[in-house]
Amino acid sequence: MKAIRVHQFGEPEVMQLEDVADVRPSAHQIVVRVHAAGVNPVDTYIRSGMYGQRPLPYTPGSDAAGIVESRGEGVTKNIKMGDRVYISGTASGAYAELALCEESQVHPLPEHVSFAQGASVGVPYATAYRALFHRAQAQAGETVLVHGATGGVGLAAVQIARGAGLIVIGTGGTEAGRNTVKEQGAQHVLDHRAPDYLQRIAEITKGEGVNVILEMLANMNLGNDLTLLSRKGRVVVIGSRGRVEIDPRDAMGRDANVLGMSLFNADEDELSSIHHAIVAGLENETLRPVINREMPLADAQHAHRAVLEAGAHGKIVLIP
């Protein structure tokens, strides 16, 4: 099979398309023929060596969608050969023609959801769901600020929050991105580069502040986030690219919480509940992954640059 392989950590050029042996399932494993693989920012951090060290060589990627090719002995999940599925993790890597998965990582993909959309689900939607409900304990009727709503996680959070009855404020740095956020259901959409956007948030909440902030770039925004919160408000830090200085009194005066969040910390029970909710949302069409562009698997180097570009909106997927 064809697969992207990384033999050393570094710039995107370390990824090369190679011929490797087909993967085969052991007990309780499933092999999926990949029709689309999702590209996530965390893939670039791992490839560069910034986010943990994994054994080399390896195939990047954890999210994909396709058709069940084969099953190992002892699989109990109600998924059979030929079924359409999305995956939320893989033992062999997603940037490939075949992906080897534990059965718990394989989930049904409704007929009306494209493979590209299915490849956009795993990390973004699970991250958004866990941030909103497992960490922030968000409730219907509360106001959530999705700070950086144009990317995969941000758009997922907008859709999930609206479906759960929250009032959504989304921000984006480009007009195209903000239009996408509005189309996905945010009641209020702001330009976080505008000089008055913090004042606009205060006006929207009538001075009471937002209950929950999902923060994609904490090193830039966390100090301001604390001034935007309501009493007992919560900031969930989903992404950060460096250190930040804050005034703790902004949290003290509001009894506010700053909550770290990594999807890798979720246990099996949490992941099971997350993906049951995601599958239901895909089925009833409250969740609709937005695709930015589809690129050939051989263009993985370019995809790793594009996923980190400022102003990018929607999801980038690779097509084997």
C-alpha positions as CSV (number, residue, x, y, z in Angstrom):
1,M,0.0,0.0,0.0
2,K,1.0,3.7,-0.4
3,A,1.6,5.6,2.8
4,I,3.3,8.8,4.0
5,R,6.3,7.9,6.1
6,V,8.4,10.0,8.5
7,H,12.0,8.7,9.2
8,Q,13.1,11.8,11.2
9,F,11.5,14.7,12.9
10,G,11.7,18.1,11.2
11,E,10.0,20.3,8.5
12,P,7.2,19.0,6.3
13,E,9.9,17.7,3.8
14,V,10.6,14.8,6.1
15,M,7.3,13.3,5.0
16,Q,7.6,11.0,1.9
17,L,5.2,8.8,0.0
18,E,6.4,5.2,0.1
19,D,5.3,1.7,-0.6
20,V,4.9,-0.3,2.6
21,A,3.4,-3.7,3.5
22,D,-0.4,-3.9,3.8
23,V,-1.6,-3.8,7.4
24,R,-3.5,-6.8,8.8
25,P,-5.8,-7.0,11.8
26,S,-5.0,-9.0,15.0
27,A,-7.7,-9.8,17.5
28,H,-10.2,-7.0,18.2
29,Q,-8.8,-4.9,15.4
30,I,-10.3,-3.6,12.1
31,V,-8.6,-2.5,8.9
32,V,-10.2,0.4,7.0
33,R,-9.5,1.2,3.4
34,V,-9.0,5.0,3.6
35,H,-11.0,7.2,1.2
36,A,-10.0,10.5,3.0
37,A,-7.6,11.4,5.8
38,G,-8.0,14.5,8.0
39,V,-5.1,16.9,8.6
40,N,-4.9,18.3,12.1
41,P,-2.5,20.9,13.6
42,V,-1.4,18.3,16.1
43,D,-0.1,16.2,13.2
44,T,2.4,19.0,12.4
45,Y,3.5,19.3,16.0
46,I,4.2,15.6,16.2
47,R,6.1,15.6,12.9
48,S,8.3,18.5,13.9
49,G,9.2,16.8,17.2
50,M,7.5,19.4,19.3
51,Y,4.8,17.2,20.8
52,G,6.2,14.1,22.3
53,Q,8.5,11.7,20.7
54,R,7.1,8.7,18.9
55,P,9.1,5.7,17.5
56,L,10.4,6.3,14.0
57,P,9.6,5.6,11.2
58,Y,5.8,6.3,11.4
59,T,2.8,7.3,9.3
60,P,1.2,10.5,10.5
61,G,-2.5,11.1,11.1
62,S,-5.3,9.8,13.4
63,D,-8.5,10.8,11.5
64,A,-9.8,9.1,8.4
65,A,-13.0,7.7,6.8
66,G,-13.5,4.8,4.4
67,I,-14.7,1.3,4.1
68,V,-14.1,-1.6,6.4
69,E,-11.7,-3.9,4.6
70,S,-11.2,-6.7,7.2
71,R,-11.8,-7.6,10.8
72,G,-9.7,-9.6,13.3
73,E,-11.1,-12.3,15.6
74,G,-13.1,-11.3,18.6
75,V,-14.5,-8.0,17.2
76,T,-17.8,-7.4,19.0
77,K,-18.7,-4.0,17.6
78,N,-21.6,-4.0,15.2
79,I,-19.5,-3.0,12.2
80,K,-19.1,-5.4,9.3
81,M,-16.9,-5.6,6.2
82,G,-18.0,-3.1,3.6
83,D,-19.5,-0.7,6.1
84,R,-18.8,3.1,5.8
85,V,-16.9,4.3,8.8
86,Y,-14.9,7.1,10.3
87,I,-12.0,6.5,12.6
88,S,-10.8,8.4,15.7
89,G,-7.3,7.0,16.0
90,T,-5.3,4.3,14.4
91,A,-2.4,2.0,15.3
92,S,-0.7,2.4,11.9
93,G,-1.4,6.1,10.8
94,A,-4.1,7.6,8.7
95,Y,-2.1,9.1,5.9
96,A,-2.2,5.8,4.0
97,E,-4.4,3.6,1.8
98,L,-5.1,1.3,4.7
99,A,-5.4,2.1,8.4
100,L,-5.2,-0.5,11.2
101,C,-7.5,0.4,14.2
102,E,-8.7,-0.9,17.5
103,E,-12.4,-1.6,17.2
104,S,-13.2,1.2,19.7
105,Q,-11.7,3.7,17.2
106,V,-14.1,2.8,14.4
107,H,-17.5,4.4,14.2
108,P,-20.4,4.3,11.7
109,L,-20.5,7.0,9.0
110,P,-24.1,7.9,7.8
111,E,-24.7,7.5,4.1
112,H,-25.3,11.2,3.6
113,V,-21.9,12.2,5.1
114,S,-19.1,12.2,2.6
115,F,-15.8,10.5,3.3
116,A,-14.0,13.9,3.3
117,Q,-16.5,15.0,6.0
118,G,-16.0,11.8,7.9
119,A,-12.3,12.4,7.9
120,S,-12.9,15.8,9.5
121,V,-14.7,14.4,12.6
122,G,-12.2,12.6,14.9
123,V,-10.0,15.2,16.6
124,P,-11.9,18.4,15.9
125,Y,-15.4,17.2,17.0
126,A,-14.2,15.1,19.9
127,T,-12.0,18.0,21.1
128,A,-14.9,20.5,20.9
129,Y,-17.3,18.2,22.6
130,R,-14.9,17.4,25.5
131,A,-14.0,21.0,26.0
132,L,-17.7,22.1,26.1
133,F,-19.2,19.4,28.2
134,H,-16.5,17.4,30.0
135,R,-14.4,20.3,31.0
136,A,-16.5,23.5,30.9
137,Q,-19.8,21.7,31.9
138,A,-21.6,24.0,29.6
139,Q,-25.4,24.3,29.9
140,A,-28.1,25.2,27.5
141,G,-28.8,29.0,27.7
142,E,-25.2,29.9,28.5
143,T,-23.1,32.1,26.3
144,V,-20.0,30.6,24.8
145,L,-17.2,32.5,23.0
146,V,-15.4,30.4,20.5
147,H,-12.2,32.4,20.2
148,G,-10.9,31.4,16.8
149,A,-14.0,29.7,15.3
150,T,-12.9,29.3,11.7
151,G,-10.7,26.1,12.0
152,G,-11.8,22.5,12.4
153,V,-12.2,22.6,16.2
154,G,-13.8,26.0,16.1
155,L,-16.5,25.2,13.5
156,A,-17.2,21.9,15.3
157,A,-17.7,23.8,18.6
158,V,-20.1,26.3,16.9
159,Q,-22.2,23.4,15.6
160,I,-22.2,21.4,18.8
161,A,-22.9,24.4,21.0
162,R,-25.8,25.6,18.9
163,G,-27.2,22.0,18.8
164,A,-27.1,22.0,22.6
165,G,-28.9,25.3,23.0
166,L,-26.0,27.7,23.8
167,I,-25.7,31.2,22.6
168,V,-22.6,31.3,20.4
169,I,-20.2,34.2,19.7
170,G,-17.6,33.2,17.2
171,T,-14.5,35.1,16.1
172,G,-12.4,35.0,12.9
173,G,-9.7,37.0,11.3
174,T,-10.9,37.0,7.7
175,E,-14.3,37.9,6.1
176,A,-14.5,34.5,4.4
177,G,-13.9,32.7,7.7
178,R,-16.4,34.8,9.5
179,N,-19.0,34.1,6.8
180,T,-18.4,30.4,7.3
181,V,-18.9,30.8,11.1
182,K,-22.1,32.6,10.6
183,E,-23.3,29.9,8.1
184,Q,-22.7,27.3,10.7
185,G,-25.0,28.9,13.2
186,A,-23.1,31.4,15.4
187,Q,-25.6,34.1,16.5
188,H,-22.8,36.7,16.8
189,V,-19.6,36.8,14.6
190,L,-16.8,39.2,15.3
191,D,-13.4,40.1,13.8
192,H,-10.9,39.5,16.5
193,R,-8.5,41.8,14.7
194,A,-10.9,44.8,15.1
195,P,-9.8,47.3,17.8
196,D,-13.3,47.3,19.4
197,Y,-14.1,43.6,19.4
198,L,-13.7,43.2,23.2
199,Q,-16.2,46.0,23.7
200,R,-18.6,44.4,21.3
201,I,-18.5,41.2,23.4
202,A,-19.4,43.2,26.5
203,E,-22.3,44.8,24.6
204,I,-23.6,41.5,23.4
205,T,-23.6,40.1,26.9
206,K,-25.1,43.3,28.3
207,G,-22.0,43.6,30.6
208,E,-22.5,40.3,32.3
209,G,-19.7,38.5,30.4
210,V,-19.6,35.1,28.7
211,N,-20.0,31.9,30.6
212,V,-17.5,29.8,28.6
213,I,-14.6,30.6,26.4
214,L,-13.0,28.0,24.1
215,E,-9.5,29.3,23.5
216,M,-7.4,28.2,20.5
217,L,-4.5,30.5,21.0
218,A,-4.0,31.1,24.7
219,N,-0.6,32.7,24.4
220,M,-2.2,35.6,22.5
221,N,-5.6,35.8,24.2
222,L,-5.8,34.4,27.7
223,G,-5.1,37.7,29.5
224,N,-8.1,39.3,27.6
225,D,-10.2,36.2,28.0
226,L,-10.2,36.6,31.8
227,T,-11.7,40.1,31.5
228,L,-14.6,38.8,29.3
229,L,-15.9,36.2,31.7
230,S,-19.0,36.2,33.7
231,R,-19.0,35.4,37.4
232,K,-18.0,31.7,37.7
233,G,-17.0,31.8,34.0
234,R,-14.7,29.2,32.5
235,V,-11.9,29.3,29.9
236,V,-10.9,26.1,28.3
237,V,-7.5,26.2,26.8
238,I,-7.5,24.1,23.7
239,G,-4.4,25.5,22.0
240,S,-1.4,27.6,22.8
241,R,1.9,28.3,21.0
242,G,3.9,29.9,23.9
243,R,3.8,31.5,27.3
244,V,1.4,34.2,28.4
245,E,1.3,36.7,31.2
246,I,-2.1,37.2,33.0
247,D,-3.4,39.2,36.0
248,P,-4.7,36.6,38.5
249,R,-7.0,39.2,40.0
250,D,-9.2,39.1,36.8
251,A,-9.9,35.4,37.7
252,M,-10.2,36.0,41.4
253,G,-12.8,38.7,41.1
254,R,-15.0,36.4,39.0
255,D,-14.4,33.1,40.7
256,A,-13.3,32.1,37.3
257,N,-11.7,28.8,36.2
258,V,-8.9,28.3,33.6
259,L,-9.1,24.7,32.5
260,G,-6.5,22.9,30.4
261,M,-7.8,20.4,27.9
262,S,-6.1,17.6,25.8
263,L,-8.1,15.0,24.0
264,F,-5.2,12.6,24.7
265,N,-6.3,12.6,28.4
266,A,-9.8,11.3,27.7
267,D,-10.4,7.8,29.0
268,E,-12.3,5.1,27.2
269,D,-15.7,5.9,28.8
270,E,-15.3,9.6,27.9
271,L,-14.4,8.7,24.3
272,S,-17.3,6.3,24.0
273,S,-19.8,9.0,25.2
274,I,-18.2,11.6,22.9
275,H,-18.5,9.4,19.7
276,H,-22.0,8.3,20.5
277,A,-23.0,12.0,20.6
278,I,-21.1,12.7,17.4
279,V,-22.6,9.9,15.5
280,A,-26.1,11.0,16.6
281,G,-25.3,14.6,15.5
282,L,-24.1,13.4,12.1
283,E,-27.2,11.3,11.7
284,N,-29.6,14.2,12.5
285,E,-27.5,16.6,10.5
286,T,-26.8,19.1,13.4
287,L,-23.2,18.3,12.8
288,R,-21.9,19.1,9.3
289,P,-18.1,19.1,8.8
290,V,-17.0,21.9,6.6
291,I,-14.3,21.1,4.0
292,N,-11.8,23.7,2.9
293,R,-10.0,21.6,0.4
294,E,-9.1,18.1,-0.7
295,M,-5.5,17.3,-1.6
296,P,-3.8,14.2,-3.0
297,L,-2.0,12.1,-0.4
298,A,1.3,12.9,-2.1
299,D,0.7,16.6,-1.2
300,A,1.0,16.0,2.6
301,Q,3.9,18.4,2.8
302,H,1.8,21.2,1.4
303,A,-1.2,20.3,3.6
304,H,1.0,20.6,6.7
305,R,1.9,24.1,5.8
306,A,-1.7,25.1,4.8
307,V,-3.3,23.8,8.1
308,L,-1.2,26.3,10.1
309,E,-1.9,29.4,7.8
310,A,-3.5,32.3,9.5
311,G,-7.1,32.8,8.4
312,A,-7.6,29.3,7.2
313,H,-11.2,28.1,7.6
314,G,-12.7,24.6,7.3
315,K,-10.9,21.3,7.1
316,I,-8.0,20.1,4.9
317,V,-8.2,16.4,3.9
318,L,-5.9,14.1,2.0
319,I,-7.2,11.7,-0.6
320,P,-5.2,8.5,-1.1
